[in-house]
Amino acid sequence: MPAEERLTELPALPDTPGYAHAVAVSGRLAFVSGQVAVDAGGCVVGVDDLAAQTRQALSNLHHVISRFGADWSDVVKFTWFVLDVSDVQTIRDVRDEILRPALGEVHNPASTLVQVAALFGPEYLVEVEAVVAIPEQASDV
């Protein structure tokens, strides 16, 4: 697996709430564009529901990374864009609900969360992008 090391504990820094400070990788990387809560038909999923929108955005992201033969354990960095940073626990809860089965006890990827004034459309509450270490055994895309 190309995600070789997850740096989670450093004496000079506080423990992280469920993510790695850094992840070292080898091999090819994919930089995945931000995903929002839209279904295959282009309809917004979970209007006014951050948990539903987070699930859909992560589902969309998973469809993209699967095309590279990757899974959640290959994601090395998330960047989250939200309208209201005070709702971060909802995002963490959904993230863990989806990633925990794939990661087990391994820390979540490195992560950044940014509060923004607006997203692509006024109905969107969250957007997530990722950097993915493509598994060596994955076929060429």
Helices and strands as residue ranges (DSSP letters): E 3-7, E 22-25, E 29-35, H 50-66, G 72-74, E 75-82, G 85-87, H 88-103, E 110-115, E 126-133
